[in-house]
């Protein structure tokens, strides 16, 4: 996987993070709403992250609507949910030089900016 950001174009947090990236950053921009994630991509992300749960967003509206916090989810459940709907992917996800950066915490954003320099 080339240096890629998986994001949601309509997400204000993603937009803010993208604006903060160095001008020299060479990334492939993958809008997960316009171009849904494939099983191959999600499996590759999992191999970098260590688990599907690490990629999963428990903040997603559907997570709350489906009352998933009260269910015991397996790795296969996390994978299936991420593939079913883009909101289940914790965003943004960067893959840079074979390393994965997940989410929008300031620590992760700083690590991404450093990796892109």
Secondary structure, DSSP 8 states (H G I E B T S, - for coil): --SEEEE-TT-HHHHHHHHHS-TT---EEEETTTS---HHHHHHHHHHHSSSGGGB-TT-HHHHHTTGGGS---HHHHHHHHHH-GGGB-S-EEEETTEEEES--HHHHHHHHHHH-
